[in-house]
Amino acid sequence: MQGLIFSIKRYSIHDGPGIRVTFFMKGCPLSCWWCHNPEGISPIPRVIVRTRKLGNSEFSSDEEVGRYYSVEEILEILEKDRVFIEQSRGGVTFSGGEPMMQPEFLRAALKACKINGYHTAVDTSGFASTESFRSIVPFTDLFLFDIKHLENSKHIEYTGVSNIGILDNLKMIFESGKEVIVRIPVVPGKNDDKEHLEELRNLLSSFRKFNLKKVNLLPFHRIGASKYKRFDLPYRMNDAEKPSPERMNELKKFFSETGIKIKIGG
């Protein structure tokens, strides 16, 4: 069995506890306006032309985005970093794209990682069938769960899909007893109005009885903007400004009233 992966990040410290290896799986059913990994949206490999400048000269080369890996290859990559992973109490994270787009491979990889002693995490938008989530729960130690917008019409507008079922999946994961870190992108003018923020805070308060480790507030940035042209995708955030540090600290204080640990960034 093989899975399609478009990037592998070693020595990651923002995708779960400790030092980790993060595998970015290709394919995503969402098309978020602020996505910083647009190369992960398509579920198939693609060859693009990358141009690099050296002085007054330009050099072009083909670059393949997306390669198939077996579960055995995943384990071989992890084994190279095992000493760092174990000493830091880290592990392996499957991100994307949306890893739930490849549920059978994801389940097989998670199971193999658990058998080999690795702490496992899945970074997800929550948009998948409940059955798919139930199939990976036994082999997942931590879920990094994104909440992009609570109003369904806005969720459809900004991500291309409905949020119906997403919160149901989150509740199921909570009820399973698994650890969860909720991640909230803070996108000025899109999901940071007072009414929505208050609704979010009330929702988070209702999660206190579960194993909610913390909430990460992720400030919007333009780091992935240059990728859109290479993949012939429209970039819809040209007029958006990133939230100021003062604004992020204000939101941290606002959500801290829930009694939940709040962190700015991943």
Beta strands, then each sheet from edge to edge (+ up, - down):
strand 1: 2-12
strand 2: 20-25
strand 3: 46-54
strand 4: 57-65
strand 5: 67-70
strand 6: 91-96
strand 7: 119-124
strand 8: 142-146
strand 9: 179-186
strand 10: 212-219
strand 11: 262-264
sheet 1: 5+ 1- 2+ 6+ 7+ 8+ 9+ 10+ 11+
sheet 2: 3+ 4-
end
